[in-house]
Amino acid sequence: MRDEGLAGAAPGRRRDLIVAGTAVGLGLFARRAGAADQPAKGKGKGEEKEEDIGPGEDLMREHGVLRRVLLVYGELGRRLEAGPLGDAPVAALVKSAKLVRRFVEDYHERQEEEMVFPRFERAGKLVGLVTVLRAQHQAGRKVTERIQALASVKGLADAEHRRQLQTSLQTFTRMYEPHAAREDTVLFPALHDLVSKSEYDALGEDFERREHKVFGQDGFEHAAVEVDDIEKTLGIEDLASFTP
């Protein structure tokens, strides 16, 4: 029987078969590569981005907003030493205290108290730390109330009011710097080991749903923009200015 395979083909015929086979192979590779580049069905780019942020990471970036408010408090405390604050710094103080109450205390801390702390308490892990963190949340809300009560141009014309406000700003900052640092370096990393991956992922989805319920959408992004505007009001938005 005559062999019609590649080895037995005439030189011209053999060349045509090689070219055709190469073209088919490249076509299959291109289709497979294109399919691999497409996002999973039903998942857009935004959804993929959200999946990358777990509950611990979400809480940590919210701490970033808190730390920027502490920077504002520190700047206002230094200005109080020089005398009464002007209209713009007082407005910045009022906005900062409102941001702390709305975003940090009523939202961020409520999530910790209702969705994170109980998991450690039920597991009997880091209970002492959680107890202190809960108590500091309550203490911080009382300090915020004092700051809001003292934050007025008329009130700050009085030297005693300025002293009380300065003390309240320092008290709040002194507590929350180690508070946030301990959560970021001890509590939130331990959450990974405390719950399964599926529960960890589900907790992140719960955080997202609550954020949309409370703020409509993009609560963190709006808070970051707000604190950025406050920094600009005080002229402390340039990160390079803090370089020694």
Summary of the structure (lengths in Angstrom):
residues: 244
radius of gyration: 28.9
end to end distance: 88.4
largest distance: 112.1
contacts: 664
relative contact order: 0.12
helix: 82%
strand: 0%
